[in-house]
Each structure stands twice: as structure tokens, then as C-alpha cells.
Amino acid sequence: MLRKVSAAFSTLVLLAVFAAANVSAATLGPGRDTHNPYAKAPWVISVGAGTKEGGLASFSSRGLPREERLADSDPNNDNDAPTLVAPGTGREFESNASKFSAAYVSTRSKTNIFANGLTDDTELSPAYLPYYTQISGTSMATPHVAGVVALMLDADPTLTPDEVKQILVQTASRMPAREEWEVGAGYVNAYAAVDQVFNRSKRYGTNFSHAFNARYTVGGPAPEQVHIDYSPAALPGPDSQNAHSFNVEAGMSVLDVFATFDTALEDGEGNTIGLLLTDPHGVKYSSGIALPILDAPSREVLVKNPVAGQWLVEGRGVRGYVQLALDKGLLQAFFAFEQGQFDFQPVLKARVKANDATTRAFTAYALDNFRRRFAAGN
């Protein structure tokens, strides 16, 4: 339905601008194929989130490399990448704390606790807290692009949606060390976009493709394919049925673990399952777990210069956020939110252990689902 609506907007010379989606990650950011499916349409401007220093936000969802998305049989994947990136969070480096805020300052929401700044609000003056907060997300980045589009149309109201998108792409600033499937054309450049509208003959976007002399080869062992039938009742650890051991050879530059997953109903929807990697020394690397909003059925963990030896990869669900007092145990009940319903009747009460503001926010979501899905006898 959203795809049909956005297509109708384009036909009516209205632009559809979508957020690329957010996926939390504790390593190098979301993996491939976490892009908002509604942002893939060719007439949509898909917006990723950037930092105030001009980098890519760690949570901003990525698409698929061009050679992959054009090679499959699904034409809906041809544009599976952000169009560009806009300001969507605060500082990337703590050394810039005196220059930039932790997130983006916005008006405060009275009803949606996820949209309020929690601990980041300590940076704001108490006099502003009733009205303003700090928040990050691709949904914060998207209005920036909508504003740039408004400036462009004010300069030339005859611009078509295709022309607007083309100018935004041509005038975006390149982001070093980032690929097109991660950031699209780059960081939005409002001045250049409007200047291009006034001066169509200027050669924006013509110096992006350079020839370099450097040559390198990529080699390594063949990828290992593993299937795990995830059990919410299984305990964590190397002997868990949700875990798999594998070996990393010496001299490897990058370890890339990519996983796709489904729900018990096999409906292709996202799930609150993450990847946890443990190296031979016990150091852990996590993909993070996204809140179930625009989630994607994939996770990825990238580790640079991995330690040689035996590693462990585990599928992990949400743990430690909420303790639910149920007849058949805490663990099974909480994972019922992920995997579908179980054959037991829960005691309709909950014991909440909220250690910080983020936990309290997630608790509200979890308890709401608990009441809706179990209290009604579903």
C-alpha cells in the first residue's frame, strides 16, 4: 500500500521521501540488506543518517552492493540502497563534545517515549527540557532532505520529481571510505543543490570517478554455510543448539559473518534476534538487536584483523531487559515475543528491572506486547 501511495505521489508531481531505517549495532554498523523495503522504489528518495562531522551514523541501514541487487531476479531490489545521507544524529567523536550535541535537538514528544532523548537530555538546559529533547534516526535525517527539496522547488517550481532526485544525487558530497550501497551518492549538500537549480550548466557530479594505480587481490577460504534451528529455550554458550564453532586462519584481514533469519511462522518478517561472536580470547562482537520497527531479517558482524583460532557464533535474543514471572519460566516467555506463541498460560503479572533510561523505554514496548498478546488469551 505504501509503495502504491508513493507511486501516486510521484505521478502527481509530489516527491516521496523515505527514511532508510535504523538498526542498532555495536561493531561497524548494520549489515547489508537492512534497508527499509518501502524506500526501494525508483521514484523514492531514500535518506540515510549522517553525523555532524559528516560521517555515517552507526545505526543507519544499508542496502545491497550494486552487483548483487542487479544480478538477482527481483526487480524491486534494483534500487536497494539509500539515495543519499543527511544529518540524523549528533557527534561521532567524543573529542567534539564541546562543538556538537550527542544527538539532534528536536521538539519533545509527550506520548512516544522512544522519541525522547533520555540520558542525552542532560546536555540541554533544564529550562528547555519541557519543550525540547535530543533524538537520532534516519527519520530525523529525512526532513532535512525534504527541506532542501522545498528550497529547490522555490527556486524553480517547474522541477519534476526525477529532476529533483537527479540534482540531489549529482550535488551530494562524497563520503570517504563509504560505498554506494551504504550512503548512496553521499552527504546532502544544500548549497550545491540549490546552486545547481539556478545554474544548470555547472559541472556538479562530474569528478566522482577517478582512476587509481593501486591494485590488490582479495583471497581467503571459501565461505562456510551454516543453518541453525533457533530455540528460545536453549541456554547460551558453546554447547547451545543456537551456537556454532568455526576456525579463523592466521593472516585474515576481515571476518564477515552475515545471517538471515525468520520467525516461526516463516513470514519473512524481521525478528529481535542478534548475532554474537566470541573470539578465542573471549572478546565479544555483536550485531546489536534492532527494536522491531522497520526491522530487516538479516544481521551482519564485521571484525577487522580477527584473531586466529576457534571462534563461536551464537544467535541471541533479547536478554536482561524485562523479567516476566510466568508458569514455565522467564526465558521461554520472553522469547515468545520473537518466535510465536507457546503452549502454556502465563501468570498475568510482570517484574520490571529497569537499570537505565534505555531499559525503561524498551520495557514499555515489551510490556505492551505482553498485555496485548497474552492478556487477551491469544
C-alpha positions as CSV (number, residue, x, y, z in Angstrom):
1,M,0.0,0.0,0.0
2,L,2.8,2.5,0.9
3,R,4.5,1.7,-2.4
4,K,1.3,2.4,-4.3
5,V,0.8,5.7,-2.4
6,S,4.4,6.8,-3.1
7,A,4.0,6.0,-6.8
8,A,0.8,8.0,-6.9
9,F,2.6,11.0,-5.3
10,S,5.3,10.8,-8.0
11,T,2.6,10.8,-10.7
12,L,1.0,13.9,-9.2
13,V,4.4,15.7,-9.1
14,L,4.8,15.2,-5.4
15,L,8.0,13.8,-4.1
16,A,8.2,10.7,-1.8
17,V,11.0,10.9,0.7
18,F,11.5,7.9,3.0
19,A,13.8,7.2,5.9
20,A,16.3,4.4,5.2
21,A,15.6,2.7,8.6
22,N,17.7,2.2,11.7
23,V,19.4,-0.9,13.0
24,S,21.4,-0.8,16.2
25,A,24.9,-2.3,16.1
26,A,27.8,-2.5,18.5
27,T,30.6,-3.1,15.9
28,L,30.7,-1.4,12.5
29,G,27.1,-0.7,11.9
30,P,24.2,-2.5,10.3
31,G,25.0,-5.1,7.7
32,R,23.9,-5.4,4.2
33,D,20.2,-5.7,3.2
34,T,18.8,-3.8,6.2
35,H,17.3,-1.1,4.1
36,N,13.7,0.0,4.5
37,P,11.7,-2.0,1.9
38,Y,9.4,1.0,1.3
39,A,12.4,3.1,0.3
40,K,13.5,0.8,-2.6
41,A,11.0,2.2,-5.2
42,P,12.8,4.1,-8.0
43,W,10.7,7.2,-7.5
44,V,11.5,7.4,-3.8
45,I,14.4,9.5,-2.3
46,S,15.8,7.2,0.5
47,V,17.6,9.1,3.2
48,G,20.3,7.6,5.5
49,A,21.6,9.3,8.7
50,G,24.9,11.1,9.0
51,T,26.8,12.5,11.9
52,K,27.5,16.2,12.5
53,E,31.2,15.6,11.5
54,G,30.0,14.3,8.1
55,G,30.3,10.6,8.7
56,L,27.7,7.8,8.5
57,A,25.7,7.1,11.7
58,S,26.4,3.7,13.2
59,F,22.7,2.8,13.1
60,S,21.9,3.9,9.5
61,S,20.6,1.0,7.5
62,R,22.5,-0.2,4.4
63,G,21.3,-1.7,1.1
64,L,23.0,-4.2,-1.2
65,P,26.0,-3.7,-3.4
66,R,25.0,-2.8,-6.9
67,E,26.4,-6.0,-8.5
68,E,24.3,-8.1,-6.1
69,R,21.0,-6.3,-6.4
70,L,21.1,-6.1,-10.2
71,A,22.0,-9.8,-10.5
72,D,19.0,-11.3,-8.7
73,S,15.6,-11.9,-10.2
74,D,13.7,-9.4,-8.1
75,P,13.3,-6.0,-9.9
76,N,12.3,-4.5,-6.6
77,N,15.9,-4.8,-5.4
78,D,17.4,-2.7,-8.2
79,N,17.3,0.4,-6.0
80,D,18.1,-1.3,-2.7
81,A,20.4,1.4,-1.4
82,P,20.0,4.8,0.2
83,T,19.8,7.7,-2.3
84,L,21.9,9.9,0.0
85,V,22.7,10.8,3.6
86,A,21.6,13.8,5.7
87,P,22.1,14.9,9.3
88,G,20.4,12.4,11.6
89,T,22.4,12.3,14.8
90,G,25.0,14.2,16.8
91,R,28.7,13.9,17.2
92,E,30.6,10.9,16.1
93,F,33.7,11.5,18.3
94,E,33.6,12.4,22.0
95,S,36.5,14.8,21.4
96,N,33.9,17.1,19.7
97,A,31.6,17.2,22.7
98,S,32.3,21.0,23.1
99,K,31.2,21.5,19.4
100,F,28.3,19.2,18.8
101,S,25.5,17.7,20.8
102,A,25.1,13.9,21.4
103,A,22.1,13.7,19.1
104,Y,19.8,16.1,17.2
105,V,17.9,18.7,19.2
106,S,14.1,18.4,18.4
107,T,10.8,19.2,19.9
108,R,9.8,16.8,22.7
109,S,7.1,14.2,22.2
110,K,4.6,13.9,25.0
111,T,3.3,10.4,24.1
112,N,6.1,8.4,22.4
113,I,8.9,7.6,24.9
114,F,11.1,6.3,22.2
115,A,11.2,9.7,20.6
116,N,12.6,11.4,23.7
117,G,16.3,11.9,24.4
118,L,16.7,10.0,27.7
119,T,20.2,10.5,29.0
120,D,21.2,12.8,26.1
121,D,18.9,15.4,27.5
122,T,21.3,16.1,30.3
123,E,23.2,18.2,27.8
124,L,20.2,20.6,27.4
125,S,19.4,23.5,29.7
126,P,16.7,22.5,32.2
127,A,14.6,25.4,31.0
128,Y,14.3,23.8,27.6
129,L,13.5,20.2,28.7
130,P,9.7,20.6,28.8
131,Y,9.8,21.5,25.1
132,Y,12.9,20.0,23.6
133,T,14.8,16.8,23.5
134,Q,17.6,15.0,21.7
135,I,17.0,12.2,19.2
136,S,18.8,10.3,16.5
137,G,17.5,8.4,13.5
138,T,17.0,8.3,9.7
139,S,13.6,9.8,10.5
140,M,15.5,12.9,11.7
141,A,17.6,13.0,8.6
142,T,14.6,12.7,6.2
143,P,13.1,16.2,7.0
144,H,16.5,17.8,6.1
145,V,16.2,16.5,2.6
146,A,12.6,17.5,2.4
147,G,13.7,21.0,3.4
148,V,16.3,21.0,0.7
149,V,13.8,19.9,-1.9
150,A,11.5,22.8,-0.8
151,L,14.3,25.2,-1.4
152,M,14.9,23.7,-4.8
153,L,11.3,24.0,-5.8
154,D,11.1,27.5,-4.5
155,A,14.0,28.3,-6.9
156,D,12.3,26.5,-9.8
157,P,8.7,25.3,-9.3
158,T,8.8,23.5,-12.7
159,L,11.2,20.8,-11.5
160,T,10.0,17.3,-11.9
161,P,10.5,14.6,-9.2
162,D,13.1,12.9,-11.4
163,E,15.0,16.2,-11.8
164,V,14.9,16.9,-8.1
165,K,16.3,13.5,-7.3
166,Q,19.0,13.7,-10.0
167,I,20.2,17.1,-8.8
168,L,20.4,15.9,-5.2
169,V,22.5,12.9,-6.3
170,Q,24.7,15.0,-8.5
171,T,25.5,17.6,-5.9
172,A,25.9,15.3,-2.9
173,S,29.3,15.4,-1.2
174,R,31.3,12.1,-1.4
175,M,31.9,10.3,1.9
176,P,35.4,8.8,2.0
177,A,35.7,5.1,2.6
178,R,31.9,4.6,2.1
179,E,30.3,2.6,-0.7
180,E,27.2,3.5,-2.7
181,W,25.2,0.7,-1.1
182,E,25.9,2.3,2.3
183,V,25.4,6.0,1.7
184,G,24.1,6.4,-1.9
185,A,25.6,9.4,-3.6
186,G,26.9,10.8,-0.3
187,Y,26.1,13.6,2.1
188,V,23.4,16.1,1.0
189,N,24.8,19.4,0.0
190,A,22.0,22.0,0.3
191,Y,24.0,24.9,-1.1
192,A,25.2,22.9,-4.2
193,A,21.7,21.6,-4.8
194,V,20.1,25.0,-4.9
195,D,23.0,26.4,-6.9
196,Q,22.6,23.7,-9.5
197,V,18.9,24.6,-9.9
198,F,20.0,28.2,-10.7
199,N,23.0,27.2,-12.8
200,R,22.2,24.1,-14.7
201,S,25.4,24.3,-16.7
202,K,27.7,23.9,-13.7
203,R,29.5,20.6,-13.7
204,Y,28.5,19.1,-10.4
205,G,29.0,15.4,-10.1
206,T,31.5,15.0,-12.9
207,N,34.6,14.4,-10.9
208,F,33.5,11.5,-8.8
209,S,35.0,8.7,-10.9
210,H,38.8,8.6,-10.7
211,A,41.3,6.1,-12.0
212,F,43.8,4.9,-9.4
213,N,47.0,3.0,-9.9
214,A,46.7,0.8,-6.8
215,R,46.0,-2.9,-7.4
216,Y,45.2,-5.5,-4.8
217,T,43.8,-9.0,-4.6
218,V,41.3,-10.5,-2.2
219,G,41.7,-14.1,-1.1
220,G,40.8,-16.5,1.7
221,P,39.0,-19.7,2.4
222,A,35.6,-20.4,0.9
223,P,32.6,-19.1,2.9
224,E,31.1,-21.6,5.3
225,Q,27.3,-22.1,5.2
226,V,25.6,-23.0,8.4
227,H,21.9,-23.5,9.3
228,I,20.7,-23.2,12.9
229,D,17.2,-24.0,14.1
230,Y,16.9,-21.3,16.7
231,S,15.4,-22.4,20.1
232,P,14.2,-19.8,22.5
233,A,14.5,-22.3,25.4
234,A,18.2,-23.0,24.7
235,L,20.8,-21.6,27.2
236,P,23.7,-19.6,25.8
237,G,27.2,-20.9,25.5
238,P,29.4,-23.1,23.3
239,D,27.2,-26.1,23.8
240,S,23.9,-24.3,22.9
241,Q,22.0,-25.5,19.9
242,N,21.9,-21.8,18.9
243,A,25.7,-21.8,18.6
244,H,28.3,-22.9,16.0
245,S,32.1,-23.0,16.3
246,F,34.3,-22.2,13.3
247,N,38.0,-21.6,12.7
248,V,39.7,-18.4,11.5
249,E,43.0,-18.8,9.8
250,A,46.0,-16.7,10.6
251,G,46.6,-13.6,8.5
252,M,42.9,-12.8,7.7
253,S,42.1,-9.1,7.3
254,V,38.4,-9.2,7.8
255,L,35.9,-11.7,9.3
256,D,32.4,-11.2,7.8
257,V,29.5,-13.1,9.4
258,F,26.2,-12.5,7.7
259,A,22.9,-14.2,8.7
260,T,19.4,-14.2,7.6
261,F,16.6,-15.3,9.8
262,D,12.8,-15.7,10.0
263,T,10.0,-16.1,12.5
264,A,8.4,-19.4,13.5
265,L,5.6,-18.6,11.1
266,E,8.1,-18.2,8.2
267,D,6.5,-14.9,7.1
268,G,9.8,-13.2,6.2
269,E,9.4,-10.5,8.8
270,G,12.2,-9.2,11.0
271,N,12.9,-10.5,14.5
272,T,14.6,-9.4,17.6
273,I,17.5,-11.9,17.2
274,G,21.1,-10.7,17.0
275,L,24.5,-12.3,16.3
276,L,27.1,-12.7,19.0
277,L,30.7,-13.6,18.0
278,T,33.3,-14.7,20.6
279,D,37.0,-14.8,19.7
280,P,39.5,-17.3,21.1
281,H,40.3,-14.8,23.9
282,G,36.7,-14.3,25.0
283,V,36.3,-10.9,23.3
284,K,32.7,-10.5,22.1
285,Y,31.4,-8.7,19.0
286,S,27.7,-8.1,18.5
287,S,25.4,-7.2,15.6
288,G,23.1,-5.5,18.1
289,I,19.4,-6.0,18.1
290,A,17.0,-3.6,16.5
291,L,13.8,-2.5,18.0
292,P,11.1,-4.2,15.9
293,I,10.4,-1.1,13.9
294,L,11.3,-1.3,10.1
295,D,13.4,-4.3,11.1
296,A,15.1,-6.4,8.5
297,P,15.6,-10.2,8.5
298,S,19.3,-10.1,8.5
299,R,22.3,-9.3,10.7
300,E,26.0,-8.8,10.0
301,V,29.2,-8.6,12.1
302,L,32.5,-7.4,10.6
303,V,35.7,-7.8,12.5
304,K,38.9,-6.3,11.2
305,N,42.1,-8.3,11.7
306,P,40.4,-11.2,13.6
307,V,42.4,-13.3,16.0
308,A,43.3,-16.7,14.6
309,G,41.8,-19.7,16.2
310,Q,38.4,-21.2,17.1
311,W,35.5,-18.7,17.2
312,L,31.9,-19.1,18.3
313,V,28.9,-17.6,16.7
314,E,25.5,-17.6,18.6
315,G,22.0,-16.5,17.8
316,R,20.9,-14.4,20.7
317,G,17.6,-12.9,21.6
318,V,16.7,-10.0,23.9
319,R,18.0,-10.8,27.4
320,G,18.1,-8.9,30.7
321,Y,15.7,-6.1,29.7
322,V,12.5,-7.4,31.3
323,Q,11.9,-10.3,33.8
324,L,8.4,-11.8,33.3
325,A,7.0,-14.0,36.1
326,L,5.5,-16.9,34.1
327,D,4.5,-20.5,34.9
328,K,7.0,-22.1,32.7
329,G,10.0,-19.8,33.3
330,L,11.3,-16.4,32.4
331,L,13.3,-17.2,29.3
332,Q,10.7,-19.1,27.3
333,A,8.1,-16.4,28.0
334,F,10.2,-13.5,26.8
335,F,11.3,-15.3,23.6
336,A,7.6,-15.9,22.8
337,F,7.6,-12.3,21.6
338,E,10.1,-13.4,18.9
339,Q,9.2,-16.9,18.0
340,G,5.4,-17.0,18.3
341,Q,3.1,-18.4,20.9
342,F,3.9,-21.3,23.2
343,D,1.6,-23.9,24.8
344,F,1.4,-22.5,28.4
345,Q,-0.6,-20.0,30.2
346,P,1.3,-17.1,31.8
347,V,0.6,-15.5,35.1
348,L,-0.5,-12.1,34.2
349,K,2.0,-10.0,36.1
350,A,5.5,-8.8,35.4
351,R,8.5,-7.8,37.5
352,V,10.4,-5.0,35.8
353,K,14.1,-4.4,36.4
354,A,14.9,-1.1,34.7
355,N,18.6,-0.2,35.2
356,D,18.7,2.9,33.0
357,A,16.5,5.1,30.8
358,T,17.0,2.9,27.6
359,T,15.9,-0.1,29.5
360,R,12.8,1.7,30.7
361,A,11.9,2.6,27.1
362,F,12.3,-1.0,25.9
363,T,10.3,-2.2,29.0
364,A,7.3,-0.2,27.9
365,Y,7.4,-1.7,24.5
366,A,7.8,-5.3,25.9
367,L,5.0,-5.0,28.5
368,D,2.6,-3.5,25.9
369,N,3.2,-6.5,23.7
370,F,2.9,-8.8,26.7
371,R,-0.5,-7.5,27.6
372,R,-1.8,-7.4,24.0
373,R,-0.7,-10.9,23.1
374,F,-1.2,-12.8,26.3
375,A,-3.8,-11.0,28.5
376,A,-6.4,-11.4,25.8
377,G,-5.8,-15.1,25.7
378,N,-4.2,-15.1,22.2
